[in-house]
Amino acid sequence: MCGIVAYIGKKEAYPILIKGLKRLEYRGYDSAGVALLNKGELKIFKKKGKVADLETATANQDVSGSLGMGHTRWATHGEPNDRNSHPHLSQSGEIAIIHNGIIENYATLKEELINRGHEFKSDTDSEVLVHLIEEIKEQEKCNLGEAVRLALGQVIGAYAIVVISRNDPAKLIGARKGSPLVVGIGEEGEYFMASDATPIIEYTRKVLYLEDGEIAYILDGELDVRTIADQAVSPFIHQLEMNLEAIEKGGYPHFMLKEIHEQPRSIYDSIRGRFDAHSGTFAMRSLKEYEQKIKGLKRIIIVGCGTSWHAGLVGEYLFENLARIPVEVEYASEFRYRNPIINEDDLVIAISQSGETADTLEAMRVAKEHGATVFGLCNVVGSSIPRLSNAGAYTHAGPEIGVASTKAFTAQVSILTLWALAFGEMQGKLSKNDLRTAMAELETIPEKVSNILKYEPQIVEIAERFCNAQNFLFLGRGYGFPVALEGALKLKEISYIHAEGYPAAEMKHGPIALVDEKMPVVVIATQTANYDKVVSNIQEVKARKGVVIAIVTKGDTKVPAMADYLMEIPEVSDFLEPLLTTIPLQLLSYHIAVMRGCNVDQPRNLAKSVTVE
C-alpha cells in the first residue's frame, strides 16, 4: 500500500518522480504529492486524487530541483484529502517525510508532542513521525541521519520512509521495517529510492533491497547502509532482470486485459525448465534440498490472502489428490492471531504475488518460531517473502500492474501443481508413468489457454447481457469450488457487483433463496468426476427461474441443453482444470467492469500490495 519514489543526482527530479508515481499508482491512488529541494527552498505539492491531478496542479509551478521525493497514497489514518496527502512537514517546515505503513503508537507520541507545543496539520500517523524526528534533532543537537535513527527507535509499527531537509541539500535518507524499500544505484553519484523496482528500471538495473531495521544514508553521492542500532551493513547489489516493456500497456486499453492475455506466456515461463516430461524428473532446488523432509511429510499448511488464498485452496485439492498429504489452508491474517498448532515436521507454504503481504509475512514468522519449514511462492524477486523462506519458487509471471490479480493466480497454481506432482512421486503415491503423463498434459496448458482467449468475443456478448446485474452467484464442485470463489472475487473487485462463490451442493443450504429470474448463476460444469452432481445443481437453479452461465467442456451436449449462456474450455484432466476455467471468468469480470465504466486497473478502495495489517 502506498507508493514511494525519490531521487538525488544531477538530473531534474520532478519528471522522474511523476513518471515513477504513475508506475506506482497501483499501490494506492487516493492522493499524490511531491517534495522538491532547490537552492535551499523546500517546495511541497500535493493533491487529492490521481497522479494526473497532481500533474495538473503543478503545471504552472516551479518544479525545478535535483533532489526530491514523491508519494501516492492508500489512506489508513485520515480520509483522502489534500491535507492528509504526503509529503508531510515538521513543525518548522525544515524536514519533509513520505511514509508507507502504520505507526501503531502514533496517538501516544502525538499527545506527548502536542503537550510540548507541536501543532499538526493532518490526521495522519506519518506527520507525527516527522515532528518527532525534528524534536530529537533539536534536543540531541545531532544531524538529520542520527535524528531519524533515534526516532525510529521510539516508534512501533511498520514503515518505509524517505526523509529530506532543506538544510541538507545533498542528503537523502530511507528506512524500512515491514514495508519494502528499494535503493537504485545510478551513474555519477545518483540514487533512487522506491517501493518497488518499477520506477527505477528505466534508469538503472543495480539495486539493493533494504532489510527490516536498515537505514540508507545518501550524502554527497555516497551510500551508507546501517541498522537502527547503528551497525554498518555491507549491502548486496542485485541486477534487475525486469524489462521496461513489461510495465507498459503494450497497446491494450488496460493492464488487466494485457495480463489476462499474457497468461499463456506467464504459465509457460513459470513451469519451463523445472521438469522433464520425457524422463519424469524435476529441476527445482527446493525439491532437491528438502527431499527427505518431503518424503516424510505428514501435513502441509498453506497461508495467503485474497487471490493467493484461493490459489492455496486449489493447492489443497492438488496435494491431497496427487500426494495424499493432509492440507490446511489458512487466511494469513487469522492464522497469526489464533495460536495455531504448528509442528516442526510441518511444511508451511506462504503465497503472495508481491512477496510483501504483511499478514503473510507475520504468519511465516509464527511458523518459523515453531520450527516449521517454510516454502515461499511469490512473483517479485528480492522481496521479503523469499528472503524469509527456507526455500520456495518464483512464479516468473512478470510484473502484474492491475490491482485485480490474474496471471499471478494461474502462475501460482502452476507451481503448486508441480510441487503436488513431485510430492506425490516422493511419497510413492504417483507412479513414474502417471507422473510423465501428467507432466506431458501440463505442457499443453499454455496452448489451451491461448485457445480459450480466442473466445473473448462470445464472452463480451455475455458481459453485455449482465453488466447491469446487481448480484451474481458462482458455483463449483471439487477443483471448481476455489475457481468459483476467485471468479466472484474478480467480479466484485473491479465491477462493484455483489458476488458470492459457493460449493455447488451448499446452494441448497441458503443461497438458493436468492435465485430468481434476475439472478445470474455462473456454474463451473465441466466433465469431471462431479459432472452429474453439477448437472443436478443446474436443474435446481433452472427450476427457480435462475439464469445459468455455464463453463463447459468443449463437445459437451447435456449442459448446453440446459444453460442459457456458455463459455467453453478444451478437455483436460481434473487437476489442471483451474488453469483453464479461471480464464473465462477473468474475461467476463473485465468486460462487465469496462461496460459499467469502472476503473479496472485501479478499483476503488483497493491497492495491489497490502503491506499493512
C-alpha positions as CSV (number, residue, x, y, z in Angstrom):
1,M,0.0,0.0,0.0
2,C,1.2,3.5,-0.9
3,G,3.9,4.2,-3.4
4,I,7.2,5.9,-2.7
5,V,9.8,7.2,-5.1
6,A,12.8,9.5,-4.5
7,Y,15.8,10.8,-6.5
8,I,19.0,12.6,-5.8
9,G,21.6,13.3,-8.5
10,K,22.3,15.7,-11.4
11,K,19.0,15.4,-13.3
12,E,15.8,17.2,-12.7
13,A,13.9,15.2,-10.1
14,Y,10.3,16.2,-10.9
15,P,9.9,14.3,-14.3
16,I,11.4,11.2,-12.6
17,L,9.1,11.4,-9.7
18,I,5.9,11.9,-11.7
19,K,6.7,9.1,-14.0
20,G,7.6,6.9,-11.1
21,L,4.4,7.7,-9.3
22,K,2.3,6.8,-12.3
23,R,4.1,3.4,-12.3
24,L,3.4,3.0,-8.6
25,E,-0.2,4.1,-8.7
26,Y,-1.4,0.6,-8.4
27,R,-0.2,0.6,-4.8
28,G,-2.5,3.5,-3.9
29,Y,-4.3,6.3,-5.6
30,D,-6.3,8.3,-3.0
31,S,-3.9,11.3,-3.3
32,A,-0.4,12.1,-4.5
33,G,2.4,14.6,-3.7
34,V,6.0,15.6,-4.3
35,A,8.6,17.4,-2.3
36,L,11.4,19.2,-4.2
37,L,14.5,20.8,-2.8
38,N,16.3,23.5,-4.9
39,K,18.7,26.3,-3.7
40,G,17.7,25.9,-0.1
41,E,14.0,26.0,-0.8
42,L,11.8,23.1,0.1
43,K,8.6,23.0,-2.0
44,I,5.6,20.7,-1.4
45,F,2.9,20.0,-3.9
46,K,0.1,17.5,-3.1
47,K,-3.4,16.8,-4.2
48,K,-6.3,14.5,-3.5
49,G,-6.9,12.2,-6.4
50,K,-4.8,10.5,-9.0
51,V,-1.2,11.4,-10.0
52,A,-2.7,13.1,-13.1
53,D,-4.5,15.6,-10.8
54,L,-1.2,16.4,-9.1
55,E,0.4,16.9,-12.5
56,T,-2.3,19.3,-13.5
57,A,-2.0,21.2,-10.2
58,T,1.8,21.7,-10.8
59,A,1.5,22.7,-14.5
60,N,2.4,26.3,-13.9
61,Q,4.6,25.9,-10.9
62,D,8.4,26.0,-10.5
63,V,9.2,22.3,-10.0
64,S,13.0,22.5,-10.5
65,G,15.4,20.7,-8.3
66,S,17.7,17.7,-8.4
67,L,16.6,16.3,-5.1
68,G,13.0,15.2,-4.5
69,M,10.6,12.6,-3.4
70,G,7.0,11.6,-4.3
71,H,4.2,9.6,-2.8
72,T,0.9,8.1,-3.9
73,R,-1.4,7.2,-1.0
74,W,-3.7,4.5,0.1
75,A,-5.4,6.0,3.1
76,T,-5.0,4.4,6.5
77,H,-5.1,7.3,9.1
78,G,-7.2,10.2,7.9
79,E,-9.6,10.4,4.9
80,P,-8.2,11.1,1.4
81,N,-7.9,14.9,1.0
82,D,-5.2,17.5,0.3
83,R,-4.1,18.0,3.9
84,N,-3.7,14.2,4.6
85,S,-1.7,13.8,1.4
86,H,2.1,13.2,1.6
87,P,4.7,14.6,1.9
88,H,4.3,15.9,5.5
89,L,6.5,18.7,7.1
90,S,8.0,19.0,10.5
91,Q,6.9,21.8,12.9
92,S,9.3,24.3,11.5
93,G,8.9,23.2,7.9
94,E,12.6,22.2,7.6
95,I,12.1,18.4,7.3
96,A,9.8,16.5,4.9
97,I,8.8,12.8,5.1
98,I,6.9,10.3,3.0
99,H,5.7,7.1,4.6
100,N,4.2,3.8,3.8
101,G,3.0,1.7,6.7
102,I,1.3,2.3,10.1
103,I,2.9,3.8,13.2
104,E,0.9,2.0,15.8
105,N,1.9,4.2,18.8
106,Y,1.3,7.4,16.9
107,A,-1.5,8.5,19.2
108,T,0.6,8.4,22.3
109,L,3.5,10.1,20.6
110,K,1.2,12.8,19.1
111,E,-0.3,13.6,22.5
112,E,3.2,14.0,24.0
113,L,4.3,16.2,21.2
114,I,1.1,18.4,21.4
115,N,1.8,18.8,25.2
116,R,5.2,20.1,24.2
117,G,3.8,22.7,21.8
118,H,3.6,20.9,18.5
119,E,0.8,21.7,16.1
120,F,-0.4,19.2,13.5
121,K,-2.0,20.0,10.1
122,S,-3.2,16.4,9.2
123,D,-4.8,13.4,10.7
124,T,-2.0,11.0,9.7
125,D,0.4,9.0,11.8
126,S,3.1,10.0,9.3
127,E,3.2,13.6,10.3
128,V,3.8,12.6,13.9
129,L,7.0,10.8,12.9
130,V,8.5,13.8,11.1
131,H,7.7,16.1,14.1
132,L,9.4,13.5,16.3
133,I,12.5,13.5,14.1
134,E,12.8,17.3,14.3
135,E,12.3,17.4,18.0
136,I,15.0,14.8,18.6
137,K,17.4,16.7,16.2
138,E,16.9,19.9,18.2
139,Q,17.1,18.3,21.6
140,E,20.0,16.0,21.0
141,K,21.9,18.5,18.8
142,C,22.5,15.8,16.3
143,N,22.5,15.6,12.5
144,L,19.4,14.6,10.5
145,G,20.5,11.0,10.0
146,E,21.1,10.4,13.7
147,A,17.7,12.0,14.5
148,V,16.0,9.6,12.1
149,R,17.7,6.7,13.6
150,L,16.8,7.7,17.2
151,A,13.2,8.5,16.2
152,L,12.7,5.1,14.6
153,G,13.9,3.5,17.8
154,Q,10.8,5.0,19.5
155,V,8.1,4.0,17.0
156,I,6.1,0.8,17.0
157,G,4.7,-0.5,13.7
158,A,5.6,-0.9,10.1
159,Y,7.2,1.7,7.8
160,A,9.1,2.6,4.7
161,I,10.1,6.2,4.9
162,V,12.1,8.7,2.9
163,V,13.3,11.9,4.6
164,I,14.8,15.1,3.2
165,S,15.7,18.5,4.8
166,R,16.0,22.0,3.3
167,N,19.2,22.3,5.4
168,D,20.8,19.2,3.9
169,P,20.6,19.6,0.1
170,A,22.9,16.7,-0.6
171,K,21.3,14.2,1.8
172,L,18.6,11.6,1.2
173,I,17.6,9.1,3.9
174,G,15.4,6.0,3.6
175,A,14.5,3.3,6.1
176,R,12.2,0.2,6.3
177,K,10.6,-2.1,8.7
178,G,7.8,-4.3,7.4
179,S,7.2,-2.3,4.2
180,P,9.5,-2.6,1.2
181,L,12.1,0.0,0.1
182,V,14.5,-0.5,-2.8
183,V,17.6,1.7,-3.4
184,G,18.6,2.1,-7.0
185,I,22.2,3.0,-7.9
186,G,22.6,5.2,-10.9
187,E,25.7,6.8,-12.5
188,E,28.0,9.5,-11.1
189,G,26.5,9.6,-7.6
190,E,22.8,9.5,-8.4
191,Y,20.5,7.3,-6.4
192,F,16.8,6.3,-6.4
193,M,14.5,5.0,-3.7
194,A,11.2,3.3,-4.4
195,S,8.6,0.9,-3.0
196,D,9.5,-1.5,-5.8
197,A,11.6,-1.6,-8.9
198,T,9.1,-0.3,-11.4
199,P,10.1,3.4,-11.2
200,I,13.8,2.5,-11.3
201,I,14.2,0.1,-14.2
202,E,14.3,2.9,-16.8
203,Y,17.3,4.5,-15.1
204,T,19.3,1.6,-13.6
205,R,19.4,-2.1,-13.1
206,K,21.6,-2.0,-10.0
207,V,19.5,-2.1,-6.8
208,L,19.7,-3.2,-3.2
209,Y,16.7,-4.2,-1.1
210,L,16.8,-2.8,2.4
211,E,16.2,-5.4,5.1
212,D,14.0,-4.7,8.1
213,G,15.6,-2.3,10.5
214,E,18.0,-0.9,8.0
215,I,18.6,2.8,7.1
216,A,20.1,4.0,3.9
217,Y,22.0,7.3,4.1
218,I,23.0,9.0,0.9
219,L,25.3,12.0,1.3
220,D,27.4,13.8,-1.3
221,G,27.0,10.9,-3.7
222,E,27.9,8.2,-1.3
223,L,25.7,5.4,0.1
224,D,26.0,4.2,3.7
225,V,23.7,1.5,5.0
226,R,23.3,0.9,8.7
227,T,21.0,-0.8,11.2
228,I,18.9,1.1,13.7
229,A,21.5,0.0,16.2
230,D,24.0,1.9,14.1
231,Q,25.9,-1.1,12.9
232,A,27.4,-0.9,9.4
233,V,25.9,-3.2,6.7
234,S,27.6,-4.4,3.6
235,P,24.7,-4.2,1.0
236,F,24.3,-6.9,-1.7
237,I,23.7,-5.3,-5.1
238,H,21.1,-7.1,-7.2
239,Q,20.9,-6.9,-11.0
240,L,17.3,-6.3,-12.2
241,E,16.1,-8.6,-14.9
242,M,12.8,-6.8,-15.5
243,N,12.2,-5.2,-18.9
244,L,10.7,-1.8,-19.3
245,E,8.1,-3.2,-21.8
246,A,6.7,-5.4,-19.1
247,I,5.4,-2.5,-17.1
248,E,3.8,-0.7,-20.1
249,K,0.3,-1.4,-21.5
250,G,1.6,-2.6,-24.9
251,G,-1.4,-1.3,-26.9
252,Y,-4.0,-2.8,-24.5
253,P,-6.6,-0.4,-23.0
254,H,-5.9,-1.7,-19.5
255,F,-3.1,-3.6,-17.7
256,M,-5.7,-6.2,-16.6
257,L,-6.6,-7.2,-20.1
258,K,-2.9,-7.3,-21.1
259,E,-2.2,-9.5,-18.1
260,I,-5.1,-11.8,-18.9
261,H,-3.7,-12.3,-22.4
262,E,-0.2,-12.8,-21.1
263,Q,-1.2,-16.0,-19.3
264,P,-0.1,-18.5,-22.0
265,R,3.4,-17.0,-21.6
266,S,3.3,-16.5,-17.9
267,I,2.2,-20.1,-17.2
268,Y,4.9,-21.3,-19.7
269,D,7.6,-19.2,-18.0
270,S,6.6,-20.4,-14.6
271,I,6.9,-24.1,-15.5
272,R,9.6,-24.2,-18.2
273,G,12.9,-25.7,-17.2
274,R,11.5,-27.1,-14.0
275,F,10.6,-30.6,-15.2
276,D,11.3,-33.0,-18.0
277,A,8.1,-34.8,-19.1
278,H,10.1,-37.4,-21.1
279,S,12.2,-38.6,-18.1
280,G,9.7,-37.7,-15.4
281,T,12.2,-35.7,-13.4
282,F,12.2,-32.3,-11.7
283,A,14.7,-29.5,-11.7
284,M,13.7,-27.4,-8.7
285,R,16.2,-26.6,-6.0
286,S,13.5,-26.6,-3.2
287,L,12.6,-30.2,-4.1
288,K,16.2,-31.4,-4.1
289,E,17.3,-29.7,-0.9
290,Y,14.2,-30.8,1.1
291,E,13.7,-34.3,-0.5
292,Q,13.9,-36.2,2.8
293,K,11.5,-33.9,4.6
294,I,9.0,-34.1,1.7
295,K,9.2,-37.9,1.7
296,G,8.2,-38.0,5.4
297,L,5.8,-35.1,5.3
298,K,2.6,-35.5,7.4
299,R,0.9,-32.1,7.0
300,I,1.0,-29.0,4.8
301,I,-0.3,-25.6,5.9
302,I,-0.9,-23.0,3.2
303,V,-1.2,-19.4,4.1
304,G,-2.2,-16.5,1.9
305,C,-4.6,-13.6,1.4
306,G,-7.2,-12.8,-1.2
307,T,-6.5,-14.4,-4.6
308,S,-3.4,-16.1,-3.1
309,W,-5.6,-17.8,-0.6
310,H,-7.8,-19.1,-3.5
311,A,-4.6,-20.4,-5.1
312,G,-3.9,-22.2,-1.8
313,L,-7.4,-23.8,-1.9
314,V,-6.6,-25.2,-5.3
315,G,-3.3,-26.4,-3.8
316,E,-5.2,-28.2,-1.1
317,Y,-7.0,-30.3,-3.7
318,L,-3.8,-30.8,-5.6
319,F,-1.7,-32.0,-2.7
320,E,-4.4,-34.2,-1.2
321,N,-5.4,-35.8,-4.5
322,L,-2.0,-36.2,-6.0
323,A,0.2,-36.7,-3.0
324,R,-2.3,-37.8,-0.3
325,I,-0.9,-35.3,2.2
326,P,-3.4,-33.6,4.6
327,V,-3.6,-29.8,3.9
328,E,-4.9,-26.9,5.8
329,V,-5.5,-23.6,4.0
330,E,-5.5,-20.5,6.3
331,Y,-6.1,-16.8,5.9
332,A,-2.7,-15.4,7.0
333,S,-4.4,-12.7,9.0
334,E,-6.3,-15.2,11.1
335,F,-3.5,-17.8,11.3
336,R,-1.1,-15.5,13.1
337,Y,-3.6,-14.5,15.8
338,R,-5.3,-17.7,16.8
339,N,-2.4,-19.5,18.4
340,P,-2.2,-22.2,15.7
341,I,-0.9,-25.7,16.3
342,I,2.3,-26.0,14.3
343,N,4.8,-28.8,14.4
344,E,8.4,-29.0,13.5
345,D,7.7,-31.6,10.8
346,D,5.1,-29.4,9.1
347,L,5.6,-27.6,5.8
348,V,4.1,-24.2,5.6
349,I,3.7,-22.7,2.1
350,A,3.3,-18.9,2.0
351,I,1.8,-17.5,-1.2
352,S,1.9,-13.8,-2.2
353,Q,2.1,-12.1,-5.5
354,S,4.2,-9.1,-4.2
355,G,6.2,-11.0,-1.6
356,E,5.4,-8.2,0.8
357,T,2.0,-9.0,2.2
358,A,2.2,-8.0,5.8
359,D,-0.1,-10.7,7.3
360,T,1.5,-13.5,5.2
361,L,5.0,-12.4,6.4
362,E,3.9,-12.4,10.0
363,A,2.3,-15.9,9.5
364,M,5.7,-17.1,8.2
365,R,7.5,-15.7,11.3
366,V,5.0,-17.5,13.5
367,A,5.6,-20.8,11.6
368,K,9.4,-20.4,11.8
369,E,9.2,-19.6,15.5
370,H,7.5,-23.0,16.0
371,G,10.3,-24.7,14.0
372,A,8.3,-25.5,10.8
373,T,9.9,-25.4,7.4
374,V,8.6,-22.5,5.2
375,F,8.3,-22.5,1.4
376,G,7.6,-19.2,-0.2
377,L,5.8,-18.8,-3.5
378,C,5.8,-15.3,-5.0
379,N,6.3,-13.2,-8.1
380,V,8.8,-10.5,-7.1
381,V,12.5,-11.3,-7.0
382,G,14.2,-9.9,-3.9
383,S,11.0,-9.3,-2.0
384,S,10.6,-10.1,1.7
385,I,8.9,-13.5,1.5
386,P,11.7,-15.2,-0.5
387,R,14.2,-13.8,1.9
388,L,12.3,-15.1,4.9
389,S,11.6,-18.5,3.4
390,N,13.7,-21.7,3.8
391,A,13.1,-22.4,0.2
392,G,10.5,-21.9,-2.5
393,A,9.9,-20.8,-6.0
394,Y,9.3,-17.6,-8.1
395,T,6.3,-17.7,-10.4
396,H,8.0,-15.7,-13.3
397,A,4.7,-14.2,-14.3
398,G,6.3,-10.8,-14.9
399,P,5.2,-7.5,-13.3
400,E,1.4,-7.5,-12.5
401,I,0.2,-3.9,-12.5
402,G,-3.6,-4.4,-12.5
403,V,-4.8,-4.5,-8.9
404,A,-7.0,-7.5,-9.5
405,S,-4.7,-10.4,-9.8
406,T,-5.0,-12.6,-12.9
407,K,-1.8,-14.0,-14.3
408,A,-0.3,-14.3,-10.8
409,F,-3.1,-16.6,-9.8
410,T,-2.6,-19.1,-12.7
411,A,1.2,-18.9,-12.2
412,Q,0.8,-19.7,-8.5
413,V,-1.4,-22.7,-9.4
414,S,1.1,-23.8,-12.0
415,I,3.9,-24.1,-9.4
416,L,1.6,-25.7,-6.8
417,T,0.7,-28.3,-9.5
418,L,4.4,-29.0,-10.0
419,W,5.0,-29.3,-6.2
420,A,2.0,-31.6,-5.8
421,L,3.2,-33.9,-8.6
422,A,6.7,-34.0,-7.1
423,F,5.4,-34.6,-3.6
424,G,3.2,-37.4,-4.9
425,E,6.1,-39.2,-6.5
426,M,8.4,-38.7,-3.5
427,Q,5.7,-40.1,-1.2
428,G,5.1,-43.1,-3.5
429,K,1.6,-42.1,-4.5
430,L,2.3,-41.5,-8.2
431,S,4.0,-43.9,-10.5
432,K,6.6,-42.8,-12.9
433,N,4.3,-43.5,-15.8
434,D,1.5,-41.5,-14.3
435,L,3.9,-38.6,-13.5
436,R,5.2,-38.5,-17.1
437,T,1.6,-38.4,-18.4
438,A,0.6,-35.6,-16.0
439,M,3.7,-33.6,-17.0
440,A,3.0,-34.0,-20.7
441,E,-0.5,-32.7,-20.2
442,L,0.7,-29.8,-18.1
443,E,2.9,-28.8,-21.1
444,T,-0.2,-28.4,-23.2
445,I,-1.8,-25.8,-20.8
446,P,-0.3,-22.6,-22.3
447,E,-1.7,-23.5,-25.8
448,K,-5.1,-24.4,-24.3
449,V,-5.2,-21.0,-22.6
450,S,-4.5,-19.4,-25.9
451,N,-7.4,-21.2,-27.4
452,I,-9.7,-20.0,-24.7
453,L,-8.7,-16.4,-25.2
454,K,-9.9,-16.7,-28.8
455,Y,-13.5,-17.0,-27.5
456,E,-13.3,-13.5,-26.0
457,P,-15.9,-12.0,-28.4
458,Q,-18.5,-14.5,-27.1
459,I,-17.7,-13.6,-23.6
460,V,-18.1,-9.9,-24.4
461,E,-21.7,-10.7,-25.6
462,I,-22.4,-12.4,-22.2
463,A,-21.0,-9.4,-20.4
464,E,-23.3,-7.0,-22.4
465,R,-26.3,-9.0,-21.2
466,F,-25.3,-8.9,-17.5
467,C,-23.4,-5.7,-17.0
468,N,-26.3,-4.1,-15.1
469,A,-26.9,-7.1,-12.8
470,Q,-26.9,-6.4,-9.1
471,N,-25.9,-9.8,-7.8
472,F,-24.1,-12.9,-9.1
473,L,-23.7,-16.4,-7.7
474,F,-20.8,-18.6,-8.7
475,L,-20.9,-22.4,-8.1
476,G,-18.4,-25.1,-8.4
477,R,-17.5,-28.6,-7.0
478,G,-14.1,-30.1,-6.4
479,Y,-11.4,-28.1,-8.2
480,G,-14.2,-25.8,-9.4
481,F,-15.0,-24.5,-6.0
482,P,-11.9,-22.4,-5.5
483,V,-12.3,-21.1,-9.0
484,A,-15.9,-20.1,-8.2
485,L,-14.6,-18.1,-5.2
486,E,-11.9,-16.5,-7.4
487,G,-14.5,-15.7,-10.1
488,A,-16.7,-14.0,-7.6
489,L,-13.8,-12.0,-6.1
490,K,-12.8,-10.8,-9.5
491,L,-16.2,-9.5,-10.3
492,K,-16.8,-7.7,-7.1
493,E,-13.3,-6.3,-7.0
494,I,-13.5,-4.5,-10.3
495,S,-17.2,-4.1,-11.2
496,Y,-18.6,-3.5,-7.6
497,I,-21.3,-6.0,-8.3
498,H,-22.1,-8.1,-5.2
499,A,-21.0,-11.7,-6.0
500,E,-20.6,-14.8,-3.9
501,G,-18.9,-18.1,-4.6
502,Y,-20.2,-21.4,-3.1
503,P,-19.7,-25.1,-3.3
504,A,-22.5,-26.1,-5.7
505,A,-24.0,-28.5,-3.1
506,E,-24.2,-25.8,-0.5
507,M,-26.5,-23.8,-2.6
508,K,-29.4,-25.7,-1.1
509,H,-28.3,-24.6,2.4
510,G,-29.2,-21.0,2.0
511,P,-28.1,-19.2,-1.2
512,I,-30.9,-20.9,-3.3
513,A,-33.3,-18.5,-1.6
514,L,-31.7,-15.7,-3.7
515,V,-32.3,-17.4,-7.0
516,D,-34.9,-15.9,-9.3
517,E,-35.1,-14.7,-12.9
518,K,-32.9,-11.7,-12.1
519,M,-30.1,-13.8,-10.6
520,P,-27.3,-14.8,-13.0
521,V,-25.7,-18.0,-11.7
522,V,-22.2,-19.0,-13.1
523,V,-21.7,-22.7,-12.8
524,I,-18.4,-24.5,-13.5
525,A,-19.9,-27.5,-15.2
526,T,-17.0,-29.3,-16.9
527,Q,-16.9,-33.0,-17.4
528,T,-15.2,-34.0,-14.2
529,A,-15.8,-36.6,-11.6
530,N,-18.6,-34.4,-10.2
531,Y,-20.3,-33.7,-13.5
532,D,-23.6,-35.4,-12.8
533,K,-23.9,-33.7,-9.4
534,V,-23.3,-30.3,-11.0
535,V,-25.9,-31.1,-13.7
536,S,-28.4,-31.7,-10.9
537,N,-27.5,-28.3,-9.3
538,I,-28.1,-26.6,-12.6
539,Q,-31.5,-28.2,-12.8
540,E,-32.3,-26.8,-9.3
541,V,-31.4,-23.3,-10.4
542,K,-33.4,-23.6,-13.6
543,A,-36.4,-24.8,-11.6
544,R,-36.4,-21.5,-9.8
545,K,-36.0,-19.4,-13.0
546,G,-32.4,-18.6,-12.4
547,V,-30.2,-17.6,-15.4
548,V,-27.3,-20.1,-15.9
549,I,-24.0,-19.1,-17.4
550,A,-22.0,-22.4,-17.6
551,I,-18.4,-23.1,-18.2
552,V,-18.4,-26.4,-20.1
553,T,-16.0,-28.8,-21.7
554,K,-15.9,-28.4,-25.5
555,G,-18.1,-31.1,-27.1
556,D,-20.5,-31.5,-24.1
557,T,-24.2,-31.6,-25.1
558,K,-26.0,-32.2,-21.8
559,V,-25.2,-28.9,-20.0
560,P,-25.6,-26.7,-23.2
561,A,-29.1,-28.0,-23.5
562,M,-30.0,-26.6,-20.0
563,A,-27.8,-23.5,-19.7
564,D,-28.7,-20.0,-21.0
565,Y,-25.1,-19.0,-21.9
566,L,-22.0,-21.0,-22.4
567,M,-18.2,-20.5,-22.1
568,E,-16.1,-23.4,-23.4
569,I,-12.8,-24.8,-22.4
570,P,-10.8,-27.6,-24.0
571,E,-10.9,-31.1,-22.5
572,V,-8.3,-31.5,-19.7
573,S,-7.7,-33.7,-16.6
574,D,-9.5,-32.6,-13.4
575,F,-6.3,-31.4,-11.6
576,L,-5.4,-29.0,-14.4
577,E,-8.9,-27.5,-14.8
578,P,-8.4,-24.4,-12.6
579,L,-5.7,-23.2,-15.0
580,L,-8.4,-23.1,-17.7
581,T,-11.7,-22.4,-16.1
582,T,-10.5,-19.3,-14.4
583,I,-9.7,-17.6,-17.8
584,P,-13.3,-17.1,-19.0
585,L,-14.2,-15.7,-15.5
586,Q,-11.4,-13.2,-15.7
587,L,-12.6,-12.0,-19.1
588,L,-16.2,-11.9,-18.0
589,S,-15.4,-9.7,-15.0
590,Y,-13.1,-7.5,-17.0
591,H,-15.7,-6.7,-19.7
592,I,-18.6,-6.2,-17.3
593,A,-16.5,-3.7,-15.4
594,V,-15.5,-1.8,-18.5
595,M,-19.1,-1.7,-19.6
596,R,-20.0,-0.2,-16.2
597,G,-17.4,2.5,-16.6
598,C,-15.2,1.2,-13.7
599,N,-11.5,1.7,-13.4
600,V,-10.5,-1.9,-13.8
601,D,-6.8,-1.3,-13.1
602,Q,-7.4,0.8,-10.0
603,P,-10.6,-0.3,-8.3
604,R,-11.9,2.0,-5.5
605,N,-10.6,1.4,-2.0
606,L,-8.1,-1.3,-3.2
607,A,-4.3,-1.4,-3.6
608,K,-2.1,-4.0,-5.1
609,S,0.4,-4.8,-2.3
610,V,-1.2,-4.9,1.2
611,T,1.8,-4.1,3.3
612,V,-0.1,-3.1,6.4
613,E,-2.3,-5.3,8.7
